[in-house]
């Protein structure tokens, strides 16, 4: 059967009891009702295809607009001048420790090289101004005030004298007024970069003409360099220099002499003169100071190489750390050895100067100390800047056998105060007060203090002075009396004996053994009766702080004043090095490393 507009369907049928199967056919005609779902699917597929095709055509039809370039005048903005303000303050280096290496003659005739360090703690403005005076001067030189035409000041430079040379224009015009043109091509030849040699700057400060040879001998130069420098100094008919600055190329080892590069001589009657070696090894005077200054910039004098590595502490340092922790911490941050920091803070306390945390906000401490090549450090000068006054002390050894101590500017000792207990193992008994005499049984004022100790215990001199009396009386028993430089007297009574070497008129130092505990005179047992007399009055030695060091006189005072001048010269030299550190280099940059 054929299927045209209808659908022929065959169905199986079972016929008969034997299950014979026969085919039965049924025809289903096409209609929207019978095929609705099929037609809807076809319609939706057609609509989706059409929509997709229309979207593609729409995207292809949209092209980005093309804007035509047109010349437009830039907006005109009127310049506005900023208000003129103060010049920027000079840069200040935080935690910078200026160091100067100095050749010095010693009291025994030898010479030695020291590294001098200058540090400051606190916040006193006047002290800061003195320390940074070189900063301000160098800053003003580096950044001079502008002329009436600031643009012309920037674009032009006016050196003193023109130079003619065959070098390229950019280098040859250094001596003429030049216009700085951005982008000017310059022929440059390239070479392998060589590391700059390590340079050391050393200064010699001769006190007299004969010191120059010995000072130069202390410098680690070869004999040829010393001979060349001595020849140059001899050939100059002018007076001997008061200061000689040496620039030495460091050797790879300490046992190898350093090579002399240049020398700068300072005299009262003329400006500094520079000496440099020519091809024949002879030192000749050079007229361009920039060569010396450039080498001085490159001098590697690191503070860490010269500060003493000693970190040991003593009782004084431990006491200062507990009482003045902020000041102690600031000094140690500046590489001041702990024992020296304790010594400085102890000096302040003995002279009534408070360095508490609050006090450091308004006052400051300036310290100059030196370190030898072995790494041993000692103080040189210390200044305490307070609100209403300034106290300055110098560390000085009054005699070769004496221990160095601090003196003020007038040569009076400041680091020793009168001992309250001259018996190291003594126990305080009756004090300075009214009492009933244990033997006389009368009420009487006790003009001194008693210290009980075992028989034969040593008794020390309470301060520097002169032995004026070794005698015996019924009340005192045996006694020793010392006159101190401040004009007061101390008496040590009831003693058993004195050292055989002790004589009247002998000079004694604080802590020296002058007697031994006894029980002579009106005494109830072994003890010391310690008495202090100022003029005709008696005072409590345990409650009267008095300077007990040596006051300098005569030749010692003259020598002390020479040392003050020497220290001031070193401080001026360090200040000049600070100014040089901020001077402009050849590359136009400001050098800011202080060594």
VENVENHU-V237286 format. One record per residue. N is the residue number from 1. RES is the residue in three letters. PSI is psi in whole degrees, 0 to 359 (NA if undefined). NEAR is the number of other C-alpha atoms within 8 Angstrom. D_LAST is the distance of its C-alpha to the last C-alpha in whole Angstrom. Layout:
N | RES | PSI | NEAR | D_LAST
N | RES | PSI | NEAR | D_LAST
This chain:
1 | UNK | 142 | 3 | 119
2 | UNK | 152 | 4 | 117
3 | UNK | 115 | 7 | 114
4 | UNK | 276 | 5 | 114
5 | UNK | 4 | 6 | 113
6 | UNK | 164 | 9 | 114
7 | UNK | 125 | 10 | 112
8 | UNK | 129 | 11 | 114
9 | UNK | 128 | 8 | 113
10 | UNK | 135 | 8 | 115
11 | UNK | 140 | 8 | 116
12 | UNK | 148 | 8 | 117
13 | UNK | 143 | 8 | 121
14 | UNK | 130 | 8 | 122
15 | UNK | 136 | 9 | 126
16 | UNK | 168 | 6 | 129
17 | UNK | 343 | 5 | 129
18 | UNK | 4 | 5 | 128
19 | UNK | 34 | 7 | 124
20 | UNK | 141 | 8 | 125
21 | UNK | 137 | 8 | 122
22 | UNK | 157 | 8 | 123
23 | UNK | 136 | 8 | 120
24 | UNK | 126 | 8 | 121
25 | UNK | 140 | 8 | 119
26 | UNK | 135 | 8 | 118
27 | UNK | 125 | 8 | 116
28 | UNK | 121 | 8 | 113
29 | UNK | 150 | 7 | 113
30 | UNK | 137 | 9 | 110
31 | UNK | 159 | 6 | 109
32 | UNK | 330 | 7 | 106
33 | UNK | 316 | 5 | 107
34 | UNK | 333 | 6 | 107
35 | UNK | 34 | 9 | 104
36 | UNK | 314 | 8 | 102
37 | UNK | 321 | 6 | 99
38 | UNK | 321 | 7 | 98
39 | UNK | 322 | 9 | 99
40 | UNK | 319 | 8 | 96
41 | UNK | 318 | 8 | 94
42 | UNK | 320 | 8 | 94
43 | UNK | 318 | 8 | 94
44 | UNK | 321 | 8 | 91
45 | UNK | 322 | 8 | 89
46 | UNK | 319 | 8 | 90
47 | UNK | 317 | 8 | 89
48 | UNK | 319 | 8 | 85
49 | UNK | 319 | 8 | 86
50 | UNK | 320 | 8 | 86
51 | UNK | 320 | 8 | 84
52 | UNK | 316 | 8 | 81
53 | UNK | 322 | 8 | 82
54 | UNK | 324 | 8 | 82
55 | UNK | 320 | 8 | 79
56 | UNK | 318 | 8 | 78
57 | UNK | 326 | 8 | 79
58 | UNK | 317 | 8 | 78
59 | UNK | 318 | 7 | 74
60 | UNK | 333 | 7 | 75
61 | UNK | 336 | 6 | 76
62 | UNK | 114 | 6 | 73
63 | UNK | 147 | 5 | 71
64 | UNK | 141 | 4 | 67
65 | UNK | 146 | 4 | 68
66 | UNK | 119 | 4 | 66
67 | UNK | 134 | 4 | 65
68 | UNK | 135 | 4 | 65
69 | UNK | 137 | 4 | 62
70 | UNK | 138 | 4 | 62
71 | UNK | 132 | 4 | 60
72 | UNK | 138 | 4 | 59
73 | UNK | 134 | 4 | 57
74 | UNK | 150 | 4 | 53
75 | UNK | 138 | 4 | 53
76 | UNK | 119 | 4 | 52
77 | UNK | 123 | 4 | 49
78 | UNK | 129 | 4 | 49
79 | UNK | 143 | 4 | 45
80 | UNK | 124 | 4 | 44
81 | UNK | 134 | 4 | 41
82 | UNK | 151 | 4 | 39
83 | UNK | 137 | 4 | 38
84 | UNK | 126 | 4 | 36
85 | UNK | 181 | 4 | 33
86 | UNK | 154 | 4 | 30
87 | UNK | 143 | 4 | 27
88 | UNK | 142 | 4 | 24
89 | UNK | 153 | 5 | 22
90 | UNK | 148 | 7 | 18
91 | UNK | 141 | 5 | 16
92 | UNK | 132 | 6 | 14
93 | UNK | 124 | 6 | 12
94 | UNK | 134 | 4 | 13
95 | UNK | 27 | 5 | 12
96 | UNK | 135 | 6 | 8
97 | UNK | 99 | 11 | 7
98 | UNK | 139 | 12 | 5
99 | UNK | 138 | 13 | 5
100 | UNK | 130 | 14 | 8
101 | UNK | 123 | 11 | 10
102 | UNK | 136 | 12 | 13
103 | UNK | 128 | 16 | 17
104 | UNK | 146 | 12 | 19
105 | UNK | 136 | 12 | 23
106 | UNK | 168 | 8 | 25
107 | UNK | 330 | 6 | 28
108 | UNK | 6 | 4 | 30
109 | UNK | 352 | 6 | 29
110 | UNK | 172 | 8 | 27
111 | UNK | 151 | 11 | 23
112 | UNK | 153 | 10 | 20
113 | UNK | 128 | 12 | 16
114 | UNK | 152 | 12 | 14
115 | UNK | 116 | 12 | 11
116 | UNK | 133 | 12 | 11
117 | UNK | 141 | 11 | 9
118 | UNK | 119 | 11 | 11
119 | UNK | 161 | 10 | 12
120 | UNK | 136 | 8 | 15
121 | UNK | 160 | 11 | 18
122 | UNK | 193 | 11 | 21
123 | UNK | 43 | 10 | 22
124 | UNK | 126 | 12 | 23
125 | UNK | 322 | 6 | 23
126 | UNK | 320 | 6 | 23
127 | UNK | 320 | 10 | 20
128 | UNK | 323 | 9 | 19
129 | UNK | 323 | 8 | 20
130 | UNK | 319 | 7 | 18
131 | UNK | 322 | 8 | 15
132 | UNK | 19 | 11 | 15
133 | UNK | 321 | 9 | 17
134 | UNK | 327 | 11 | 14
135 | UNK | 311 | 13 | 14
136 | UNK | 318 | 11 | 18
137 | UNK | 317 | 9 | 19
138 | UNK | 324 | 12 | 16
139 | UNK | 319 | 11 | 18
140 | UNK | 326 | 8 | 22
141 | UNK | 324 | 8 | 21
142 | UNK | 323 | 9 | 20
143 | UNK | 80 | 6 | 23
144 | UNK | 160 | 6 | 26
145 | UNK | 147 | 4 | 29
146 | UNK | 153 | 7 | 32
147 | UNK | 186 | 6 | 35
148 | UNK | 332 | 4 | 38
149 | UNK | 99 | 7 | 39
150 | UNK | 328 | 8 | 36
151 | UNK | 320 | 6 | 37
152 | UNK | 327 | 7 | 37
153 | UNK | 326 | 10 | 33
154 | UNK | 321 | 7 | 32
155 | UNK | 343 | 8 | 34
156 | UNK | 154 | 10 | 34
157 | UNK | 147 | 9 | 31
158 | UNK | 84 | 7 | 32
159 | UNK | 177 | 9 | 30
160 | UNK | 306 | 6 | 32
161 | UNK | 140 | 6 | 34
162 | UNK | 155 | 9 | 35
163 | UNK | 148 | 9 | 35
164 | UNK | 129 | 6 | 37
165 | UNK | 163 | 5 | 37
166 | UNK | 10 | 5 | 38
167 | UNK | 167 | 6 | 35
168 | UNK | 157 | 8 | 36
169 | UNK | 319 | 6 | 36
170 | UNK | 334 | 7 | 33
171 | UNK | 326 | 7 | 31
172 | UNK | 337 | 12 | 34
173 | UNK | 15 | 12 | 34
174 | UNK | 331 | 11 | 30
175 | UNK | 356 | 10 | 32
176 | UNK | 165 | 11 | 35
177 | UNK | 126 | 10 | 35
178 | UNK | 150 | 9 | 35
179 | UNK | 125 | 7 | 36
180 | UNK | 109 | 6 | 34
181 | UNK | 123 | 5 | 37
182 | UNK | 133 | 4 | 36
183 | UNK | 9 | 4 | 37
184 | UNK | 125 | 5 | 38
185 | UNK | 141 | 4 | 38
186 | UNK | 135 | 6 | 36
187 | UNK | 127 | 5 | 36
188 | UNK | 129 | 4 | 33
189 | UNK | 141 | 4 | 33
190 | UNK | 148 | 4 | 32
191 | UNK | 165 | 4 | 30
192 | UNK | 132 | 4 | 29
193 | UNK | 126 | 4 | 25
194 | UNK | 136 | 4 | 23
195 | UNK | 140 | 4 | 20
196 | UNK | 142 | 4 | 17
197 | UNK | 148 | 6 | 16
198 | UNK | 125 | 9 | 13
199 | UNK | 138 | 13 | 12
200 | UNK | 134 | 11 | 10
201 | UNK | 122 | 13 | 10
202 | UNK | 141 | 12 | 12
203 | UNK | 141 | 12 | 14
204 | UNK | 128 | 13 | 17
205 | UNK | 83 | 10 | 19
206 | UNK | 135 | 13 | 23
207 | UNK | 333 | 6 | 25
208 | UNK | 172 | 6 | 28
209 | UNK | 323 | 7 | 29
210 | UNK | 348 | 7 | 30
211 | UNK | 343 | 10 | 26
212 | UNK | 313 | 10 | 25
213 | UNK | 317 | 8 | 27
214 | UNK | 325 | 11 | 26
215 | UNK | 317 | 14 | 22
216 | UNK | 330 | 10 | 22
217 | UNK | 333 | 9 | 24
218 | UNK | 339 | 10 | 21
219 | UNK | 144 | 8 | 19
220 | UNK | 63 | 7 | 20
221 | UNK | 161 | 12 | 21
222 | UNK | 161 | 9 | 25
223 | UNK | 327 | 6 | 28
224 | UNK | 320 | 6 | 28
225 | UNK | 319 | 10 | 25
226 | UNK | 319 | 11 | 26
227 | UNK | 317 | 8 | 29
228 | UNK | 320 | 11 | 28
229 | UNK | 318 | 9 | 26
230 | UNK | 321 | 9 | 28
231 | UNK | 318 | 8 | 31
232 | UNK | 322 | 10 | 29
233 | UNK | 323 | 8 | 29
234 | UNK | 323 | 7 | 32
235 | UNK | 337 | 6 | 34
236 | UNK | 122 | 6 | 32
237 | UNK | 355 | 5 | 35
238 | UNK | 175 | 4 | 32
239 | UNK | 159 | 5 | 31
240 | UNK | 145 | 7 | 28
241 | UNK | 146 | 9 | 25
242 | UNK | 345 | 11 | 23
243 | UNK | 138 | 11 | 20
244 | UNK | 121 | 12 | 19
245 | UNK | 128 | 11 | 15
246 | UNK | 138 | 12 | 16
247 | UNK | 115 | 15 | 14
248 | UNK | 136 | 14 | 15
249 | UNK | 121 | 12 | 16
250 | UNK | 142 | 10 | 15
251 | UNK | 157 | 9 | 19
252 | UNK | 336 | 5 | 20
253 | UNK | 158 | 5 | 21
254 | UNK | 334 | 6 | 20
255 | UNK | 358 | 4 | 24
256 | UNK | 130 | 7 | 23
257 | UNK | 149 | 9 | 22
258 | UNK | 154 | 11 | 19
259 | UNK | 128 | 11 | 20
260 | UNK | 121 | 11 | 20
261 | UNK | 306 | 10 | 19
262 | UNK | 164 | 12 | 19
263 | UNK | 141 | 12 | 19
264 | UNK | 129 | 12 | 19
265 | UNK | 135 | 12 | 21
266 | UNK | 128 | 12 | 22
267 | UNK | 157 | 12 | 25
268 | UNK | 324 | 7 | 27
269 | UNK | 3 | 4 | 30
270 | UNK | 162 | 6 | 28
271 | UNK | 166 | 7 | 25
272 | UNK | 146 | 8 | 22
273 | UNK | 141 | 10 | 23
274 | UNK | 141 | 13 | 22
275 | UNK | 135 | 11 | 23
276 | UNK | 155 | 12 | 23
277 | UNK | 135 | 11 | 26
278 | UNK | 185 | 8 | 29
279 | UNK | 335 | 5 | 31
280 | UNK | 4 | 5 | 33
281 | UNK | 7 | 7 | 30
282 | UNK | 138 | 9 | 30
283 | UNK | 120 | 11 | 27
284 | UNK | 152 | 9 | 28
285 | UNK | 136 | 8 | 27
286 | UNK | 148 | 9 | 26
287 | UNK | 344 | 6 | 27
288 | UNK | 110 | 5 | 24
289 | UNK | 347 | 8 | 21
290 | UNK | 333 | 6 | 19
291 | UNK | 315 | 7 | 19
292 | UNK | 317 | 10 | 17
293 | UNK | 324 | 9 | 15
294 | UNK | 318 | 10 | 15
295 | UNK | 324 | 10 | 14
296 | UNK | 326 | 10 | 11
297 | UNK | 323 | 10 | 10
298 | UNK | 5 | 8 | 10
299 | UNK | 123 | 11 | 8
300 | UNK | 101 | 8 | 7
301 | UNK | 67 | 9 | 5
302 | UNK | 137 | 7 | 5
303 | UNK | 323 | 10 | 6
304 | UNK | 337 | 5 | 10
305 | UNK | 344 | 6 | 10
306 | UNK | 343 | 10 | 10
307 | UNK | 140 | 11 | 12
308 | UNK | 132 | 9 | 15
309 | UNK | 1 | 6 | 17
310 | UNK | 121 | 7 | 20
311 | UNK | 15 | 7 | 22
312 | UNK | 151 | 7 | 25
313 | UNK | 159 | 9 | 26
314 | UNK | 185 | 7 | 29
315 | UNK | 325 | 6 | 32
316 | UNK | 321 | 11 | 30
317 | UNK | 319 | 14 | 27
318 | UNK | 321 | 10 | 30
319 | UNK | 320 | 9 | 32
320 | UNK | 325 | 13 | 29
321 | UNK | 328 | 11 | 28
322 | UNK | 323 | 7 | 32
323 | UNK | 322 | 7 | 32
324 | UNK | 70 | 12 | 29
325 | UNK | 321 | 10 | 27
326 | UNK | 313 | 8 | 25
327 | UNK | 319 | 13 | 23
328 | UNK | 319 | 14 | 23
329 | UNK | 320 | 9 | 22
330 | UNK | 318 | 9 | 19
331 | UNK | 319 | 11 | 18
332 | UNK | 328 | 11 | 18
333 | UNK | 334 | 7 | 16
334 | UNK | 21 | 9 | 13
335 | UNK | 25 | 7 | 13
336 | UNK | 126 | 10 | 15
337 | UNK | 147 | 13 | 18
338 | UNK | 318 | 12 | 22
339 | UNK | 326 | 12 | 23
340 | UNK | 320 | 11 | 21
341 | UNK | 317 | 13 | 21
342 | UNK | 324 | 15 | 25
343 | UNK | 319 | 10 | 25
344 | UNK | 315 | 9 | 23
345 | UNK | 327 | 12 | 26
346 | UNK | 322 | 10 | 29
347 | UNK | 319 | 10 | 28
348 | UNK | 316 | 12 | 28
349 | UNK | 319 | 9 | 31
350 | UNK | 337 | 9 | 33
351 | UNK | 18 | 7 | 33
352 | UNK | 26 | 6 | 34
353 | UNK | 120 | 7 | 31
354 | UNK | 129 | 7 | 31
355 | UNK | 47 | 11 | 28
356 | UNK | 173 | 10 | 30
357 | UNK | 318 | 10 | 29
358 | UNK | 323 | 7 | 31
359 | UNK | 329 | 9 | 30
360 | UNK | 347 | 13 | 26
361 | UNK | 338 | 10 | 27
362 | UNK | 352 | 11 | 28
363 | UNK | 170 | 13 | 26
364 | UNK | 168 | 15 | 22
365 | UNK | 127 | 11 | 21
366 | UNK | 129 | 13 | 18
367 | UNK | 134 | 12 | 16
368 | UNK | 123 | 12 | 15
369 | UNK | 164 | 12 | 15
370 | UNK | 155 | 12 | 14
371 | UNK | 130 | 15 | 14
372 | UNK | 180 | 11 | 16
373 | UNK | 344 | 8 | 16
374 | UNK | 348 | 5 | 19
375 | UNK | 4 | 11 | 17
376 | UNK | 133 | 9 | 19
377 | UNK | 150 | 11 | 17
378 | UNK | 148 | 8 | 19
379 | UNK | 155 | 11 | 19
380 | UNK | 309 | 12 | 19
381 | UNK | 148 | 12 | 20
382 | UNK | 138 | 13 | 20
383 | UNK | 129 | 11 | 22
384 | UNK | 110 | 12 | 24
385 | UNK | 111 | 13 | 25
386 | UNK | 179 | 10 | 28
387 | UNK | 314 | 6 | 31
388 | UNK | 351 | 4 | 33
389 | UNK | 171 | 6 | 31
390 | UNK | 134 | 8 | 28
391 | UNK | 130 | 8 | 27
392 | UNK | 135 | 10 | 25
393 | UNK | 149 | 12 | 25
394 | UNK | 140 | 12 | 24
395 | UNK | 120 | 11 | 24
396 | UNK | 142 | 10 | 26
397 | UNK | 112 | 9 | 28
398 | UNK | 329 | 9 | 32
399 | UNK | 155 | 6 | 33
400 | UNK | 325 | 6 | 32
401 | UNK | 351 | 4 | 35
402 | UNK | 160 | 7 | 33
403 | UNK | 138 | 7 | 31
404 | UNK | 144 | 8 | 28
405 | UNK | 174 | 11 | 28
406 | UNK | 138 | 11 | 27
407 | UNK | 150 | 14 | 29
408 | UNK | 183 | 12 | 29
409 | UNK | 343 | 8 | 29
410 | UNK | 2 | 5 | 32
411 | UNK | 16 | 11 | 32
412 | UNK | 136 | 11 | 34
413 | UNK | 141 | 15 | 33
414 | UNK | 354 | 14 | 32
415 | UNK | 356 | 11 | 31
416 | UNK | 129 | 10 | 34
417 | UNK | 156 | 12 | 37
418 | UNK | 131 | 11 | 41
419 | UNK | 135 | 9 | 42
420 | UNK | 328 | 8 | 44
421 | UNK | 103 | 9 | 46
422 | UNK | 3 | 10 | 46
423 | UNK | 109 | 11 | 48
424 | UNK | 320 | 7 | 46
425 | UNK | 23 | 6 | 48
426 | UNK | 152 | 9 | 50
427 | UNK | 127 | 7 | 52
428 | UNK | 129 | 9 | 53
429 | UNK | 237 | 8 | 56
430 | UNK | 137 | 7 | 58
431 | UNK | 193 | 9 | 55
432 | UNK | 93 | 11 | 55
433 | UNK | 176 | 7 | 59
434 | UNK | 145 | 8 | 62
435 | UNK | 169 | 8 | 64
436 | UNK | 120 | 8 | 68
437 | UNK | 129 | 9 | 67
438 | UNK | 340 | 6 | 68
439 | UNK | 313 | 7 | 70
440 | UNK | 341 | 5 | 71
441 | UNK | 34 | 7 | 72
442 | UNK | 151 | 6 | 71
443 | UNK | 123 | 8 | 69
444 | UNK | 146 | 8 | 66
445 | UNK | 132 | 8 | 62
446 | UNK | 107 | 11 | 60
447 | UNK | 3 | 10 | 57
448 | UNK | 201 | 14 | 55
449 | UNK | 153 | 15 | 54
450 | UNK | 140 | 12 | 55
451 | UNK | 112 | 14 | 53
452 | UNK | 140 | 11 | 56
453 | UNK | 160 | 13 | 55
454 | UNK | 151 | 8 | 56
455 | UNK | 134 | 9 | 58
456 | UNK | 2 | 8 | 56
457 | UNK | 144 | 10 | 52
458 | UNK | 148 | 11 | 49
459 | UNK | 132 | 12 | 49
460 | UNK | 152 | 12 | 45
461 | UNK | 129 | 13 | 44
462 | UNK | 347 | 13 | 43
463 | UNK | 172 | 14 | 41
464 | UNK | 146 | 14 | 40
465 | UNK | 191 | 14 | 43
466 | UNK | 133 | 12 | 46
467 | UNK | 116 | 15 | 49
468 | UNK | 344 | 10 | 52
469 | UNK | 133 | 8 | 55
470 | UNK | 107 | 11 | 56
471 | UNK | 191 | 7 | 60
472 | UNK | 138 | 8 | 62
473 | UNK | 165 | 8 | 64
474 | UNK | 320 | 7 | 67
475 | UNK | 309 | 6 | 65
476 | UNK | 330 | 12 | 61
477 | UNK | 214 | 14 | 63
478 | UNK | 141 | 15 | 60
479 | UNK | 163 | 13 | 57
480 | UNK | 138 | 14 | 54
481 | UNK | 134 | 12 | 52
482 | UNK | 135 | 12 | 49
483 | UNK | 124 | 12 | 48
484 | UNK | 163 | 13 | 44
485 | UNK | 338 | 11 | 42
486 | UNK | 359 | 7 | 42
487 | UNK | 3 | 8 | 46
488 | UNK | 168 | 11 | 47
489 | UNK | 146 | 11 | 49
490 | UNK | 142 | 13 | 49
491 | UNK | 139 | 12 | 52
492 | UNK | 108 | 12 | 53
493 | UNK | 170 | 12 | 57
494 | UNK | 20 | 19 | 59
495 | UNK | 161 | 17 | 57
496 | UNK | 321 | 12 | 59
497 | UNK | 175 | 9 | 57
498 | UNK | 160 | 9 | 54
499 | UNK | 144 | 8 | 52
500 | UNK | 332 | 4 | 54
501 | UNK | 348 | 4 | 51
502 | UNK | 127 | 8 | 51
503 | UNK | 156 | 7 | 52
504 | UNK | 137 | 9 | 53
505 | UNK | 354 | 7 | 50
506 | UNK | 145 | 8 | 47
507 | UNK | 128 | 8 | 44
508 | UNK | 157 | 10 | 43
509 | UNK | 157 | 10 | 40
510 | UNK | 132 | 11 | 39
511 | UNK | 354 | 9 | 40
512 | UNK | 139 | 8 | 42
513 | UNK | 124 | 9 | 46
514 | UNK | 346 | 12 | 49
515 | UNK | 179 | 13 | 52
516 | UNK | 148 | 13 | 53
517 | UNK | 136 | 18 | 55
518 | UNK | 198 | 14 | 59
519 | UNK | 46 | 14 | 62
520 | UNK | 160 | 11 | 63
521 | UNK | 206 | 11 | 65
522 | UNK | 83 | 11 | 66
523 | UNK | 143 | 10 | 64
524 | UNK | 1 | 7 | 66
525 | UNK | 172 | 6 | 63
526 | UNK | 119 | 13 | 60
527 | UNK | 172 | 16 | 57
528 | UNK | 132 | 14 | 55
529 | UNK | 113 | 12 | 56
530 | UNK | 124 | 13 | 52
531 | UNK | 141 | 14 | 53
532 | UNK | 127 | 13 | 50
533 | UNK | 128 | 11 | 52
534 | UNK | 111 | 10 | 50
535 | UNK | 236 | 6 | 53
536 | UNK | 10 | 5 | 56
537 | UNK | 151 | 6 | 55
538 | UNK | 145 | 10 | 54
539 | UNK | 158 | 12 | 52
540 | UNK | 114 | 12 | 51
541 | UNK | 342 | 14 | 48
542 | UNK | 351 | 8 | 47
543 | UNK | 15 | 6 | 46
544 | UNK | 98 | 7 | 45
545 | UNK | 123 | 8 | 41
546 | UNK | 144 | 6 | 41
547 | UNK | 131 | 11 | 38
548 | UNK | 20 | 16 | 39
549 | UNK | 192 | 16 | 36
550 | UNK | 128 | 9 | 37
551 | UNK | 129 | 9 | 37
552 | UNK | 141 | 11 | 35
553 | UNK | 161 | 8 | 38
554 | UNK | 230 | 6 | 39
555 | UNK | 328 | 6 | 36
556 | UNK | 320 | 9 | 34
557 | UNK | 321 | 10 | 33
558 | UNK | 317 | 9 | 33
559 | UNK | 323 | 8 | 30
560 | UNK | 319 | 11 | 29
561 | UNK | 328 | 8 | 28
562 | UNK | 321 | 8 | 27
563 | UNK | 324 | 8 | 24
564 | UNK | 315 | 9 | 24
565 | UNK | 322 | 8 | 23
566 | UNK | 317 | 8 | 21
567 | UNK | 320 | 10 | 19
568 | UNK | 323 | 8 | 19
569 | UNK | 321 | 8 | 18
570 | UNK | 319 | 9 | 15
571 | UNK | 320 | 8 | 14
572 | UNK | 322 | 8 | 15
573 | UNK | 318 | 9 | 13
574 | UNK | 319 | 11 | 10
575 | UNK | 321 | 12 | 12
576 | UNK | 325 | 9 | 12
577 | UNK | 326 | 9 | 9
578 | UNK | 316 | 13 | 9
579 | UNK | 321 | 13 | 12
580 | UNK | 327 | 10 | 11
581 | UNK | 334 | 12 | 9
582 | UNK | 4 | 12 | 12
583 | UNK | 152 | 12 | 14
584 | UNK | 144 | 10 | 17
585 | UNK | 178 | 10 | 16
586 | UNK | 332 | 6 | 20
587 | UNK | 6 | 5 | 20
588 | UNK | 355 | 6 | 20
589 | UNK | 157 | 7 | 18
590 | UNK | 123 | 10 | 15
591 | UNK | 126 | 10 | 11
592 | UNK | 22 | 7 | 10
593 | UNK | 117 | 5 | 6
594 | UNK | 130 | 10 | 4
595 | UNK | NA | 10 | 0
